[in-house]
Amino acid sequence: MEKNDNSNIGISFIIGIIGAFFLPKSLSNVSFFFGFAEYISANNGDYLLSIISGVIVGSLVVSIPKKSSLKTLMYVFGSLLLMNTVAYFGGTISEIEIIRRWVVTFSILCSGLLIYSINYFLRRKKLNE
């Protein structure tokens, strides 16, 4: 593994962890600022923005490193899984917030796996030509 690829894996991991916590709230604040909150209900809008932010973060996590992108996605998913579980059972987070975090976590996983499989099949098709 090249030295540059190790730094890309670290950057991808940091983007995944930080993006999972800050991007949903940022998108929610931006939608409230531009007045989109009036057109959608509060809970559904937050969940929709959580899914969108998960898709953005998941695609970034998989597309930054050239190699080991699936391993990086699994590291991000496992870390978020552990942090959310500790926060919930530690009593520091409400049930509504943990549901929103789970939505973000699983949308990161699903979008990352989708982008990875698309990239895998495109690379495989390119090699067969």
BASELUM-93419 format. One line per 3 residues: number of its first residue (from 1); for each residue x, y, z of C-alpha. Coordinates in steps of 0.25 Angstrom, whole numbers, plus 5000, padded with zeros to 4 digits. Layout:
residues N
NUM) X/Y/Z | ...
***
This chain:
residues 129
1) 5000/5000/5000 | 5006/5013/4996 | 5008/5025/5006
4) 4998/5034/4999 | 4987/5023/5000 | 4989/5022/5015
7) 4987/5037/5016 | 4974/5036/5007 | 4969/5025/5016
10) 4971/5034/5028 | 4965/5046/5022 | 4953/5038/5017
13) 4951/5033/5031 | 4951/5046/5037 | 4941/5052/5027
16) 4932/5040/5030 | 4932/5042/5045 | 4931/5057/5045
19) 4921/5058/5034 | 4912/5048/5041 | 4911/5057/5052
22) 4911/5071/5046 | 4905/5070/5032 | 4891/5066/5036
25) 4890/5078/5046 | 4896/5088/5036 | 4887/5083/5025
28) 4875/5085/5035 | 4880/5099/5038 | 4881/5103/5024
31) 4867/5098/5020 | 4862/5105/5032 | 4869/5118/5027
34) 4864/5117/5013 | 4850/5114/5018 | 4849/5099/5013
37) 4844/5096/5027 | 4831/5102/5025 | 4828/5092/5014
40) 4831/5079/5021 | 4828/5074/5034 | 4839/5075/5045
43) 4842/5060/5047 | 4841/5056/5033 | 4849/5067/5028
46) 4860/5064/5038 | 4860/5050/5034 | 4860/5053/5019
49) 4872/5063/5021 | 4879/5052/5030 | 4878/5042/5018
52) 4883/5052/5008 | 4895/5055/5017 | 4897/5041/5019
55) 4898/5039/5004 | 4907/5050/5002 | 4917/5045/5013
58) 4916/5031/5009 | 4919/5034/4995 | 4931/5043/4999
61) 4936/5032/5009 | 4937/5022/4997 | 4942/5030/4986
64) 4953/5037/4993 | 4963/5025/4995 | 4966/5017/4982
67) 4969/5004/4990 | 4963/4999/5003 | 4950/5008/5001
70) 4941/4996/5006 | 4950/4994/5018 | 4949/5009/5021
73) 4934/5009/5020 | 4933/4998/5030 | 4943/5005/5039
76) 4934/5017/5039 | 4921/5009/5040 | 4927/5001/5052
79) 4932/5014/5059 | 4918/5021/5057 | 4911/5008/5062
82) 4920/5008/5075 | 4919/5023/5078 | 4903/5023/5076
85) 4902/5010/5085 | 4911/5016/5096 | 4903/5029/5095
88) 4890/5023/5096 | 4892/5013/5107 | 4900/5024/5114
91) 4888/5032/5115 | 4893/5044/5109 | 4885/5044/5097
94) 4870/5044/5094 | 4862/5033/5086 | 4859/5043/5075
97) 4873/5047/5074 | 4878/5033/5073 | 4868/5029/5063
100) 4873/5041/5054 | 4887/5036/5056 | 4883/5022/5052
103) 4877/5028/5039 | 4890/5035/5036 | 4898/5023/5039
106) 4891/5013/5031 | 4889/5023/5019 | 4905/5024/5020
109) 4906/5009/5019 | 4896/5007/5008 | 4901/5018/4999
112) 4915/5015/5001 | 4912/5000/4997 | 4904/5005/4985
115) 4916/5014/4981 | 4926/5003/4983 | 4918/4993/4975
118) 4917/5002/4964 | 4931/5006/4964 | 4935/4991/4965
121) 4926/4987/4953 | 4931/4999/4945 | 4946/4995/4947
124) 4943/4980/4944 | 4936/4984/4931 | 4948/4993/4928
127) 4958/4982/4930 | 4950/4972/4922 | 4950/4981/4910
***
